[in-house]
Amino acid sequence: MTTKDNKYYCNLCAAGGWNKSVSLSQHMRHIHKSEYNASIEVPLTKRRWTRDEMLILPELEANIPSSDGTFINQVLAKKFPSRTLESIKSRCKTTEYRILLQQIRDCQAAQIIEGSYCTVTLSSDVNSTTVVNNSINLTEDNDNSNDCSSNDRPNLTVREADSTTYPNIRQYIQEKIINGYNVLLAPITREEIVLAIKQTNNKAAVGPDHVSLNDVQRIARNELWYAYNIWIGSRRIPDQLKINRTVLLPKGKDSFENIKNWRPIAIA
């Protein structure tokens, strides 16, 4: 395409003199079909993440031993050859992936016996069979080294990636992740409680029980540890702990008579 005197001309046959580029496009489409089709840029199709891939990848990361200078994404790319480095980078930055990874690390912090599986689940936000990897061009952070010490966690069974897609995620979890109900009902350790408290926002609001985060920290070592394991052993949680309340917060400064302008917040 060339322009001269604000006119559009065809480079292939010198036809032209059109006032608009759309006229040149119509000429190319009808007269030079092969050249026109070759010039069309076809967007790359992004491969989708299957559910079993979404569960396997964070488990691989959780079991990578820490070492100086290790970039997690590069190690994952070698252990997960079915995916490109860019695809793994973008997947690791998603909220869904971070939740799954944290669930596995919580199991490791609890010092579960070697050979047991961590119980992880996909959130309800993932309603379809696959998730689109829509951030393929994200750059890798320089601080991707794993800070967790390999001495603080047991070696968990690592499953290699395969081409199987599990249409029912609950069935997949039951068959491949949960190794019996004894892990779910195992005693809660002090390390689990300490880790949960560290992950709690310091600005967390006081619930209906009027127990603040500072109060929980004071009783975490003994009293809270005893209570949790008694509740697990008895298979019953006191009704007082189930008390909750819901408050309504306004979304704006007017039209309070419209229920849509209020946001419900549940505190338990």
Sequence and secondary structure as in RCSB ss.txt:
>XXXX:A:sequence
MTTKDNKYYCNLCAAGGWNKSVSLSQHMRHIHKSEYNASIEVPLTKRRWTRDEMLILPELEANIPSSDGTFINQV
LAKKFPSRTLESIKSRCKTTEYRILLQQIRDCQAAQIIEGSYCTVTLSSDVNSTTVVNNSINLTEDNDNSNDCSS
NDRPNLTVREADSTTYPNIRQYIQEKIINGYNVLLAPITREEIVLAIKQTNNKAAVGPDHVSLNDVQRIARNELW
YAYNIWIGSRRIPDQLKINRTVLLPKGKDSFENIKNWRPIAIA
>XXXX:A:secstr
 EEETTEEE TTT  EEESSHHHHHHHHHHHSHHHHHHHS       EEEHHHHHHHHHHHHTS   TT  HHHH
HHHH TTS HHHHHHHHTSHHHHHHHHHHHHHHHTT  TT        TT  SSEEE   TT    S     S G
GGS         S   S HHHHHHHHT   TTTTTS   HHHHHHHHHTS TT    TT   HHHHHHHTTTHHH
HHHHHHHHHT   GGGG  EEEEEESSSS TTSGGGEEEEEE 
